[in-house]
Amino acid sequence: MGSRHYTRQLALQALYALDANPALTVVESILAVRAESGDAFSRADEERLTTLVEGVHSDIERIDDTVEAASRNWKLPRMDRVDRSILRLGTFELTGLVDVPAPVILSEAVELAKDFGSTESPAFINGILDRVARTSRPDEVKT
């Protein structure tokens, strides 16, 4: 498993924890998932994890607005917490970072949905994030 994929898994877990327990801080959520992982992490992996979790958390209103605009007939509170966390992570990467191509972000989000979501999650995640990508990175997404 690539380190970026594993970092996304940990970021998803931290974001899920923050969503489930708003009293947690970003630092507490990151420390909790890192303690549970037990794996040695490179400095770059640590920085990436922090960038992802802090990035989503600090811009949550814009990210949530973007997700809801791309969603059809689904408001965030109705979404499964895992799906919502994956969508927030994918939307942050698509709209806030430029170091990973959009197709890779979409593929990674679908893999996270397969690993952590329900049987309907991969298609649901792909549909919404594809619409986010078409708006935020139209040159990278085929029509």
Disulfide bonds with the S-S distance in Angstrom:
none
